[in-house]
Amino acid sequence: MENIDKWQEQNLFVYYLPTYSPPLNIYERGWKELKASRIRIQDYIDFQTLKCRFFLLWRI
């Protein structure tokens, strides 16, 4: 606790985040949107198909 007090004197602040926080992670939100609207069931046949679809979508 004393380190935190010293840091605050120097305008450094510690914010504790939950271990899993998708609302705070922009990549998590992007992946959720991509899965919900752009990736089809057929794209999950195998990893290579999913990877190709993923790269096609990110180029658009």
ABEGO torsion letter per residue (X at the ends): XAAAAAAAAAGBBBBBBBABBAAABAAAAAAAAAAAAABBAAAAABAAAAAAAAAAAAAX
